[in-house]
Each structure stands twice: as C-alpha cells, then as structure tokens.
Amino acid sequence: MQRSNFSTSGTGALAYGIISYGVFLGVFVYAVGFIGGFLTPTRLDGAPSRPFLQALAIDLGLLGLFAIQHSVMARPAFKRWWTRFVPESIERSTYVLFSSLALVALFAWWEPMGGVVWDAPAGLIRGSVIALYLFGWALLLYTTFLIDHFDLFGLKQVWRRSSGKPYQPPQFYTPSLYRIVRHPLYVGWLTIFWAAPTMTVAHLVFALATTAYILIAIQLEEHDLVEAFGDRYVSYRRVTPMLIPRLARRRAESRSAANS
C-alpha cells in the first residue's frame, strides 16, 4: 500500500502532532469550565431547553460516541489494523485528535436537564468542594507526566520521527502514585466528575455514565497490560489496589520501615 508523502515526512508528522496536541490543550482548558461551570459558553449544568427524555437520549448518545471512540481506538487489535493506513508515528496523535473532537461534539450539543440533586451551601463547604474539583484536574495532569505526558499525547512519537530516531515505547514501571494505586489517572477523573458544588440531574447522568465507563475501561486496559507485560503486571495488580489506597497497609509498612 502506497502511503502519502505526508506519512514519510518527519516535518509533516511533527506539525500534525503539534496541531493535535494544541487541539487537546484547548479541549482540556474548556473542559475545566464546562464541567465546573466556569466562564464557558456551554456548560454541563443549566436550564433545560428540550423535554427531559429527549435531552437524556442526546446526552447518552454523546457519551456513548466518546466511549466507543476512546476505547476502540485504544485497543491493540484496532491499532494493528489502523496503522495499515495511518503511519505509526502519527497514530497516537490521531487518537488524541479524534478524542478531542468527540469531546468538542459533547461540549457543543450537550443538553442540560434541570433539577438539583444537591447544592453545597456557600462558604467553607462550597469552597472545599470547588478546591477538590480543581485538585482532581491537578492530579490528572500530574499523573500524565508520571507516565510520560509527551508519549501519552503523541508528541514523543512525532518528535522522534522528525529526528530520524526509532520510537521507543514506554517500559513498565511504577513511579510515585502508581505505588499506591494502579490507576491514579482515573482517580483524578472520578474526583472531577463527582466534586460538584451543585449536582444537577444532567451532571449526575454525566458522572454515573463516565464512572461506569471508567470501570469498564480499566478491565479492558488491564487485559492489554497483562498481554503486554505478563507476570510483571499480574504481580503488580495482586499487591496494588485499583483505585482506593490501602491506608492500613501503608501505615504498617511505614512502622516496619521505622523499626528496621
């Protein structure tokens, strides 16, 4: 199969990767406002403009579109097929771009549903929930750097292609938070979804659907990790909790280290 000149051009791949990353950054910043209700023209919460069931169907459709795109394109079997048409150096950037566009669609066509499930009182409680929400975003961003931010978002691949160097995929290791839980990135996402000072019906639907997606995605992801790393990941999974740290165990380890 003959690929385009773009596929063989390191400069073209680098430009494509940078543009895809720029789209992601814009979506990331917009998402902070969209989910939290800060300054963005469209928001997760708001006054309904459609009948409830119609709005619910639209929102679930948008969430389903993102979930299918995000999970299917991440599977190794799909990547093997996809890279018959898309050069490997821009495969990750393409995934990032498509994921970002799926979120743009969600931002543009999301339908608020009205109704308030809870509303944190003004003052310390509300401020604490907002702080927890922002902490979730900081945790999410920090975690991406623990596992190689630039590889995760495709920049490392296109940079090495433009430099004429072979791509070196990340190796299995467990830095920092990964020694406490297996999926700190998802802990960040769950914090973002649920730390809502005002929880509307639309926000609750969003939080429930995305939480269900994360729990399914973890199973798919861990299956791929076992396939890739074998017994090393199986042993890691056996001793490291998925999302909730084992605080009692860590205290015991700290006491043991102090007494040794």
C-alpha positions in Angstrom: 0.0 0.0 0.0 1.4 3.4 -1.0 1.3 6.0 1.7 1.2 9.7 1.1 4.2 11.9 1.1 2.9 13.3 4.4 3.4 9.9 6.0 7.1 9.9 5.1 7.7 13.5 6.0 9.1 13.9 9.5 8.3 17.6 9.4 4.7 17.0 8.3 4.3 14.4 11.1 5.7 16.8 13.7 3.4 19.6 12.5 0.4 17.3 12.7 1.4 16.1 16.2 1.8 19.7 17.4 -1.6 20.7 16.0 -3.3 17.7 17.5 -1.7 18.5 20.9 -2.8 22.1 20.6 -6.4 20.9 20.0 -6.2 18.7 23.1 -4.9 21.6 25.2 -7.8 23.8 24.1 -10.3 21.0 24.9 -8.6 20.4 28.3 -8.9 24.0 29.4 -12.5 24.2 28.1 -13.4 21.0 29.9 -12.4 22.6 33.3 -15.0 25.3 32.7 -17.6 23.1 31.0 -17.8 20.5 33.9 -17.2 23.0 36.7 -19.5 25.7 35.3 -16.8 28.4 34.9 -16.9 31.0 32.1 -17.5 28.7 29.2 -20.5 29.5 26.8 -21.7 25.9 27.1 -21.9 24.0 30.4 -22.8 20.7 31.9 -25.4 22.3 34.1 -28.0 24.8 33.1 -31.7 25.4 32.3 -33.2 22.7 30.1 -34.3 23.6 26.5 -35.7 20.2 25.5 -38.0 17.7 27.0 -36.3 15.5 29.6 -36.3 12.2 27.7 -35.1 13.9 24.5 -32.3 15.6 26.4 -31.3 12.4 28.1 -31.2 10.5 24.8 -28.9 13.2 23.2 -26.6 13.2 26.2 -26.3 9.4 26.4 -25.6 9.4 22.7 -22.8 11.9 23.0 -21.3 10.0 26.0 -21.6 6.7 24.0 -19.9 8.2 21.0 -16.9 9.3 23.1 -16.7 6.0 25.0 -16.7 3.9 21.7 -14.2 6.1 20.0 -11.9 6.3 23.1 -12.0 2.6 23.8 -12.0 1.1 20.4 -9.1 3.2 19.0 -7.0 2.3 22.1 -7.2 -1.4 21.6 -4.1 -3.1 20.2 -6.1 -5.0 17.6 -7.5 -1.8 16.2 -4.1 -0.1 16.2 -2.6 -3.0 14.2 -5.4 -2.6 11.6 -5.4 1.3 11.8 -1.6 1.5 11.2 -2.1 -0.1 7.8 -3.5 3.2 6.7 -2.1 5.7 9.2 1.7 5.9 9.8 2.7 4.6 13.3 4.4 7.9 14.1 1.1 9.8 14.0 -1.2 7.0 15.3 -1.2 8.4 18.8 -1.7 12.0 17.6 -4.6 10.9 15.5 -6.1 9.1 18.6 -5.7 12.3 20.6 -7.2 14.4 17.9 -10.3 12.2 17.4 -10.8 12.0 21.2 -10.6 15.8 21.4 -13.1 16.2 18.6 -15.5 13.7 20.3 -15.3 16.0 23.4 -15.9 19.1 21.2 -19.1 17.5 20.0 -20.1 16.8 23.6 -19.4 20.4 24.6 -21.4 21.7 21.6 -24.5 19.6 21.8 -24.8 18.6 25.5 -28.4 19.2 26.8 -28.9 20.4 30.4 -31.9 18.7 32.1 -32.6 20.9 35.1 -33.3 19.6 38.6 -30.9 19.8 41.6 -29.7 16.7 43.4 -27.6 18.6 45.9 -26.4 22.2 46.3 -23.4 22.8 48.7 -24.0 25.8 51.0 -22.0 28.9 50.4 -18.8 29.4 52.4 -16.4 26.8 53.6 -18.2 23.7 52.3 -18.8 25.0 48.8 -15.2 26.4 48.6 -13.9 23.0 49.8 -15.8 21.1 47.0 -14.5 23.5 44.4 -11.0 23.1 45.7 -11.4 19.3 45.5 -12.7 19.7 41.9 -9.6 21.7 40.9 -7.4 19.2 42.8 -8.8 16.5 40.6 -7.6 18.4 37.5 -4.2 18.9 39.0 -3.9 15.2 39.9 -4.9 14.2 36.4 -2.3 16.5 34.8 0.4 15.4 37.3 -0.3 11.7 36.6 0.1 12.2 32.9 3.7 13.4 33.5 4.4 10.3 35.7 3.7 8.0 32.8 5.3 10.2 30.1 3.0 13.1 29.2 4.5 13.6 25.7 4.3 10.0 24.8 0.7 9.8 26.0 -0.3 12.7 23.7 1.7 11.7 20.7 4.4 14.4 20.8 7.3 12.0 21.5 6.4 9.8 18.6 6.4 12.6 16.0 9.5 14.3 17.5 11.5 11.1 17.2 10.1 10.6 13.6 11.2 14.1 12.7 14.7 13.5 14.3 15.1 10.2 12.4 15.2 8.2 15.6 13.3 5.0 16.2 10.4 5.1 18.6 11.0 3.6 22.0 7.7 2.7 23.7 7.4 3.2 27.4 8.5 0.4 29.7 6.6 -0.9 32.7 7.4 0.9 35.9 5.5 2.2 38.9 6.6 5.8 39.8 5.2 7.7 42.7 1.4 7.4 42.9 1.5 4.2 40.9 2.9 2.5 44.0 -0.3 3.4 45.9 -3.0 2.7 43.3 -2.9 1.2 39.8 -4.9 4.0 38.2 -4.3 7.4 39.8 -5.2 9.0 36.4 -8.7 7.6 36.8 -8.8 8.7 40.5 -8.3 12.2 39.1 -11.2 11.8 36.6 -13.5 10.4 39.3 -12.7 13.3 41.6 -13.5 15.8 38.7 -16.8 14.1 37.9 -18.2 13.9 41.4 -16.8 17.0 43.2 -19.7 19.2 42.1 -20.8 22.1 44.4 -24.1 21.9 42.6 -25.1 18.5 41.3 -27.9 18.8 38.7 -29.6 15.8 37.1 -27.5 16.3 33.9 -24.3 16.3 36.0 -25.5 13.2 37.8 -26.1 11.4 34.5 -22.7 12.5 33.3 -21.0 11.3 36.5 -22.8 8.0 36.5 -22.1 7.2 32.9 -18.5 8.3 33.0 -17.9 6.3 36.2 -19.4 3.2 34.6 -17.2 3.8 31.5 -14.1 4.1 33.7 -14.8 0.8 35.5 -15.2 -1.0 32.1 -12.2 0.8 30.6 -10.0 -0.4 33.5 -10.8 -4.0 32.7 -10.0 -3.6 29.1 -6.8 -1.7 29.8 -5.6 -4.2 32.4 -6.3 -7.0 29.9 -4.0 -5.3 27.4 -1.4 -4.6 30.1 -1.3 -8.3 31.1 -0.9 -9.2 27.4 2.0 -6.7 27.1 3.9 -7.3 30.4 2.7 -10.7 31.6 3.6 -11.8 35.1 5.2 -8.4 36.0 1.8 -6.7 35.7 -0.1 -9.7 37.3 2.2 -9.4 40.3 1.8 -5.6 40.4 -2.0 -6.0 40.2 -2.0 -8.5 43.0 -0.3 -6.2 45.6 -1.6 -2.7 44.4 -5.2 -1.7 44.8 -7.1 -0.4 41.7 -8.4 3.0 42.9 -8.6 3.2 46.7 -5.3 3.1 48.7 -4.9 0.5 51.4 -4.1 3.0 54.1 -3.8 0.5 56.9 -1.3 -1.5 55.0 0.8 1.6 54.2 0.8 2.6 57.9 2.1 -0.9 58.7 4.8 -0.6 56.1 5.8 2.8 57.5 6.0 1.4 61.0 8.1 -1.5 59.7 10.5 0.8 57.9 10.8 3.0 61.0 11.6 0.0 63.2 14.1 -1.5 60.8 
